[in-house]
């Protein structure tokens, strides 16, 4: 509604632009990358999926960590090739924007790091991301980390995600988290 | 082309009629602003697409209505020619090498960010900074502006208004095109776009009824809509055109929509369309005949003859026959000119059938003499049996305008 009214109001447009800039800053916060590296070092044997909040964030992660990114514009053939390389162990981690939230299966990936969220705390999306890592693979333990920028809306989104995933998992998966 | 979100804010539906609120230059400030936008994009030649998009977006502070600017920016971007940066084709190989290098050196540790690039650089024989540049060089946003459109603000205004009208057609069930001239380009565009269409005679002219993307039996309506949209620029080559459409709204009701080409409207009247392109020729012989005509008769008003590409279609059995030129005299007489150059025997046979079916008594054939040999000669014989030998103007190297006019003096009606 606000976005629609911003069409004819310069002040509203400035506010909307500032809102988007703030989201971009949070999405691309430098500290998140350092923290993600620390987590990756803590799980050196695990294959990881880094869930990002936008394509710009995924590209930054991909460039800095030298890992592939999978977005909506990644051709299906390249996507399958990347997941196959991950299954073989040639690639150890991948950055993703929504695409890898559901509908793929790499049982060896047991580490998830949430760097951003394009849905502002959707419990369903969080449950789907978690579900990717909970594929049975011997006695392997899956881990999902969330990195949020302190003092920003991300903190509340994380709380909302937690509450949402609890509800979804109890209702649909039949176990508590 | 504009999406529904660009078009929807400017549509009004009243009593079964859809109206588009076109952009007009009522206060004389719109065209100078659009001129400035065109110059801005021209200055950005060589810059990445993402920079051009951001530069256009920053103009928001200069406009009252952001939705107008978004539509105008999209119109300009669609007319821009973007090219991939140098060596963009190497990007997949670079990615493969860099990511595999990181896989061998896992996990990342502080200070080793350049290591995968250096390792892959050694493998590919390139430097690490170059690999960083090439990593996503094949992404759409990385393409650079090769050539900005050569537009004036007034032409951009007319084009934007045309794009608004084109956006309405995405929901059209049936479209009727009425044009004065320019049929060749229109038919070619409709055939190239593989649209379902019916041609009807309307008095002395023709109408084309095209099935729209919203028709119930069109399966992939989005793709069909994009193909239909490709026909609209062909209309700009017609001197006058009109388009009537039945458009289905979100509530399922049908509304009527009409748009007329008026590229030169000024002031409070909004221009729609484009400046029209110069006549395009299918072959060098056609161009040569037109040039010879211009040279001999272009400034000679006493002759009274003019040569025009604007020919009306002629019914030929179940198909349409569109002669290459019309030769008109100031007193109203006109003859149709069909140039038969160097073509395959099958083409000549089809042409012979069409000419016979059309039964036009003011047709002049201008035929390349070199054709009268071999298989093409046989096919040509078939053609000459359906047309009077006196109506055929032979040429050896270049068609001669003087001979065409001489034939026209005799056969024009």
Interface residues (C-beta under 8 A of the other chain):
Chain A: X6 X7 X8 X10 X13 X17 X37 X40 X41 X43 X44 X59 X62 X63 X64 X65 X66 X67 X68 X73 X78 X85 X89 X90 X91 X92 X93
Chain B: X9 X60 X61 X64 X65 X66 X67 X92 X95 X98 X99 X100 X101 X102 X103 X106 X107 X108 X109 X110 X113 X116 X117 X132 X135 X136 X139 X140
